[in-house]
């Protein structure tokens, strides 16, 4: 399977192996984010950190900004 390209909120792109999860992206960014992250927003939808990215379309990922607002 091909690698996934994940666009982060700052516009940078992170390449991750197929089957990666938002938790994997958080861990690749840093241990602090991996520990603090509760969920992610993927293409405008709340996404569990353990749910793998699906398909080969471009993904935009952003961690929650506050406990009550995800994006």
Buried (B, 14 or more C-beta within 10 A) or exposed (E): EEEBEBBBEEEEEBEBEEEBBBBBBBBBBEEEBBEEBEBBBBEEEEBEBEBBBEEEEEBBBBBBEEEEEBB
